[in-house]
């Protein structure tokens, strides 16, 4: 029994390190140590729901879902297609955005502010003309707000459906409020601070959203031709199916993604739950990080808008 237990721990550690290295990159261990070990105040205390949500494996599904939803804004999609390098270096982009999310959620306040300043400096250089002839700027507060609310909605939906400890109603509102702190720092004016405001803000953007060839191309890339090893295609497919199941029906139809709600209930959701449980086991994050303490391997998360 002891030998089996030791073998199980070795297997878990190997799988966990493989996932962590993919998501966090070669500098991940050092960055993790700084985020959780550096002294000083944090933007969010250990009791805040943003720590619980961003520390759960459901973020892998939420991040994919957010990318799909965000792509339906033609100007946001034009900025991604023209400047993000998601095709040429998808893992590098994931590593940069996951590091941003981890730093702002768990890191020291000065480190979180530096991370925000770096993102704002990059946004200031991103501008151009969309295929429909309209100009776009990544620093446009209206566009930043869309990116923000899409990811908050998807992260929260993923946590409530696939997370280990779904939040109660007050916790959901508090999560939206926590995320508003980061959004304000990034330049989003008056971000929503509870679920009702989030729902209203999403509805206000509905008339600006539409399917474009670029958005459908992103969906094909993420869902049909993902940059993952062959052996990882099956679990990735379960995560991708879960991500699609979180989208509003109008969004999945716009992206021409097939939806069969009965199959989602009996197949897609259980598979998504099983795979996120497996990732959670491999990463073994334990409780959300407390001040000055480092969890064994926190889920880095997959923020879409960093």
C-alpha positions in Angstrom: 0.0 0.0 0.0 2.8 2.4 0.9 4.6 1.6 -2.4 1.4 2.3 -4.4 0.9 5.5 -2.5 4.5 6.6 -3.3 4.0 5.7 -6.9 0.8 7.7 -7.0 2.5 10.8 -5.6 5.3 10.5 -8.1 2.7 10.2 -10.9 0.8 13.2 -9.6 4.0 15.3 -9.3 5.1 14.5 -12.8 1.7 15.3 -14.3 1.4 18.4 -12.2 4.8 19.7 -13.2 4.1 19.1 -16.8 0.9 21.1 -16.6 2.5 23.9 -14.6 5.5 24.2 -16.9 3.2 24.5 -19.9 1.0 27.2 -18.3 3.6 29.1 -16.3 6.7 28.7 -18.6 10.3 28.1 -17.7 10.4 30.9 -15.2 7.2 29.7 -13.5 8.8 28.3 -10.2 10.7 31.5 -9.6 7.7 33.7 -10.4 5.5 31.5 -8.1 8.0 31.8 -5.2 8.0 35.6 -5.6 4.2 35.9 -5.9 3.5 33.9 -2.8 6.6 34.6 -0.8 7.4 38.3 -1.2 6.4 40.4 1.8 4.0 43.3 1.7 0.2 43.9 1.4 -1.9 42.3 -1.3 -4.7 43.7 -3.4 -6.9 40.8 -2.1 -6.9 39.2 1.3 -7.0 35.4 1.8 -10.7 35.5 2.4 -11.6 37.1 -1.0 -13.5 34.9 -3.5 -11.1 36.0 -6.4 -8.5 33.8 -4.8 -10.8 30.8 -4.6 -12.0 31.2 -8.2 -8.6 31.8 -9.8 -7.0 29.0 -7.8 -9.4 26.3 -9.1 -8.8 24.1 -12.2 -12.1 25.3 -13.6 -10.1 28.3 -14.9 -8.8 26.2 -17.7 -12.4 25.9 -19.0 -13.3 29.5 -18.2 -10.3 30.8 -20.0 -11.1 28.9 -23.2 -14.8 30.1 -23.0 -13.7 33.7 -22.5 -11.5 33.6 -25.6 -14.4 32.3 -27.7 -16.8 34.9 -26.3 -14.4 37.8 -26.6 -13.8 37.0 -30.3 -17.3 38.0 -31.2 -16.4 41.7 -30.8 -14.9 42.5 -34.3 -12.6 45.2 -32.9 -11.3 43.0 -30.1 -10.8 40.2 -32.6 -8.9 42.5 -35.0 -6.5 43.5 -32.2 -5.9 39.8 -31.2 -5.5 38.7 -34.8 -3.1 41.6 -35.6 -1.0 41.8 -32.5 -1.3 38.9 -30.0 0.7 36.2 -31.7 -1.7 33.6 -30.4 -1.0 31.3 -33.4 2.7 31.7 -33.6 3.3 31.5 -29.8 0.1 30.3 -28.1 1.9 28.9 -25.1 3.9 32.1 -24.6 0.7 34.1 -24.7 -0.9 31.8 -22.1 2.1 32.0 -19.9 2.2 35.8 -20.0 -1.5 36.1 -19.2 -1.5 33.5 -16.5 1.4 35.2 -14.8 -0.5 38.5 -14.9 -3.6 36.8 -13.4 -1.5 35.1 -10.6 0.4 38.3 -9.8 -2.7 40.5 -9.5 -4.6 37.9 -7.6 -2.0 36.6 -5.1 1.1 38.8 -5.5 2.3 41.8 -3.5 0.6 45.1 -4.3 3.6 46.7 -5.8 4.1 43.6 -8.1 0.5 43.7 -9.1 0.8 47.4 -10.0 3.9 46.7 -12.1 2.1 44.0 -13.9 -0.8 46.3 -14.7 1.6 49.0 -15.8 3.3 46.6 -18.3 0.0 45.6 -19.8 -1.1 49.2 -20.1 2.2 50.0 -21.9 1.6 47.2 -24.3 -2.0 48.3 -24.9 -0.8 51.8 -25.8 1.1 50.3 -28.8 -1.7 48.2 -30.1 -3.9 49.9 -32.7 -4.9 49.5 -36.3 -7.7 49.1 -38.7 -10.2 46.2 -38.6 -11.3 44.3 -41.7 -14.5 46.3 -41.7 -12.6 49.6 -42.0 -13.0 50.8 -38.4 -10.0 51.8 -36.4 -9.3 50.1 -33.0 -7.1 50.8 -30.0 -6.5 48.2 -27.4 -6.4 51.0 -24.8 -10.0 52.1 -25.7 -11.9 52.0 -22.4 -15.0 50.7 -24.2 -13.1 47.8 -25.7 -11.2 47.1 -22.5 -14.6 46.8 -20.7 -15.8 44.2 -23.2 -12.7 42.1 -22.7 -13.1 42.4 -19.0 -16.8 41.5 -18.6 -16.5 38.6 -21.0 -13.8 37.0 -19.0 -15.4 37.7 -15.6 -18.6 36.1 -16.8 -16.9 33.1 -18.2 -14.5 32.6 -15.3 -17.5 32.8 -12.9 -19.7 30.5 -14.9 -16.9 27.9 -15.2 -16.3 28.0 -11.4 -20.0 27.7 -10.6 -20.4 24.7 -12.9 -17.0 22.9 -12.7 -15.3 24.3 -9.6 -14.7 22.3 -6.4 -16.5 24.8 -4.2 -19.0 27.0 -6.0 -19.7 30.4 -4.5 -23.0 31.4 -2.9 -24.9 34.4 -4.2 -23.0 36.9 -2.1 -19.7 35.3 -3.1 -20.5 35.6 -6.8 -21.2 39.3 -6.3 -18.0 39.7 -4.3 -16.0 38.0 -7.1 -17.3 40.5 -9.6 -16.4 43.3 -7.2 -12.9 41.9 -6.8 -12.3 41.8 -10.6 -13.5 45.4 -10.8 -10.4 46.3 -8.8 -8.1 44.9 -11.5 -10.3 46.3 -14.3 -10.1 49.8 -12.9 -6.3 49.6 -12.7 -6.2 48.6 -16.3 -8.3 51.6 -17.4 -11.9 50.3 -17.4 -14.2 53.1 -16.3 -17.0 52.1 -13.9 -16.7 48.3 -14.3 -19.6 46.2 -12.9 -19.4 45.3 -9.2 -22.0 42.6 -8.9 -23.7 40.0 -11.0 -26.8 42.1 -11.9 -24.5 44.9 -13.2 -22.4 42.3 -15.1 -25.5 40.9 -16.8 -26.7 44.4 -17.8 -23.3 45.4 -19.1 -23.0 42.2 -21.3 -26.5 42.9 -22.7 -25.5 46.4 -23.6 -22.7 45.1 -25.8 -25.0 42.6 -27.6 -25.6 44.9 -30.6 -21.9 45.3 -31.3 -21.2 41.6 -31.4 -21.2 39.4 -34.6 -19.6 36.5 -36.2 -16.6 37.2 -38.4 -14.3 34.9 -40.4 -11.6 35.8 -37.9 -13.7 34.8 -34.9 -14.7 31.5 -36.6 -11.0 30.9 -37.4 -10.1 31.3 -33.7 -12.8 28.9 -32.7 -11.5 26.3 -35.2 -7.9 26.8 -33.9 -8.9 26.5 -30.3 -11.3 23.6 -30.6 -10.2 21.6 -33.6 -6.5 22.3 -34.0 -5.2 23.1 -30.5 -1.5 23.3 -29.9 -1.4 20.3 -27.6 0.3 16.9 -27.8 -1.6 14.0 -29.3 -1.9 12.3 -25.9 -3.5 15.4 -24.4 -6.1 15.8 -27.1 -8.8 13.8 -25.3 -8.7 15.7 -22.0 -8.3 18.9 -23.9 -11.4 18.0 -25.9 -13.3 17.6 -22.6 -12.2 21.1 -21.5 -13.1 22.6 -24.9 -16.5 20.9 -24.8 -17.1 22.4 -21.3 -16.0 25.8 -22.6 -18.5 25.7 -25.4 -21.3 24.6 -23.0 -20.8 27.8 -21.0 -21.5 30.1 -23.9 -24.9 31.6 -24.5 -26.7 29.8 -27.3 -26.5 32.9 -29.6 -22.8 33.0 -29.2 -22.2 29.4 -30.1 -24.5 29.7 -33.0 -22.6 32.8 -34.2 -19.4 30.8 -34.1 -21.1 27.9 -35.8 -20.4 25.5 -32.9 -22.8 22.6 -32.6 -24.8 22.4 -29.4 -26.9 19.5 -28.2 -28.1 20.5 -24.7 -29.2 17.0 -23.7 -25.8 15.6 -24.6 -24.2 18.4 -22.7 -26.0 17.4 -19.5 -25.2 13.7 -19.8 -21.8 13.8 -21.4 -20.0 17.1 -21.8 -20.5 18.4 -18.2 -19.5 15.1 -16.5 -16.4 14.8 -18.8 -15.5 18.5 -18.0 -16.0 17.8 -14.3 -13.8 14.7 -14.5 -10.9 16.4 -16.3 -10.9 19.4 -14.0 -10.9 17.1 -11.0 -7.9 15.3 -12.6 -6.1 18.6 -13.1 -7.0 19.7 -9.5 -5.5 16.4 -8.2 -2.3 16.8 -10.2 -1.7 20.4 -9.2 -2.8 19.7 -5.6 -3.3 23.4 -4.8 -4.9 23.0 -1.4 -6.5 26.0 0.2 -6.1 29.4 -1.4 -2.8 31.0 -0.6 -2.5 32.9 2.6 -0.4 36.0 3.1 3.3 35.1 3.0 2.6 31.4 2.3 3.0 29.5 -1.0 0.6 26.7 -1.9 2.1 23.6 -3.3 1.2 24.3 -6.9 -1.6 27.0 -7.4 -3.5 26.8 -10.7 -2.0 29.6 -12.7 -5.3 30.3 -14.5 -5.8 31.4 -18.1 -6.7 34.9 -18.4 -7.8 35.9 -21.8 -7.3 39.6 -21.8 -3.9 40.2 -20.3 
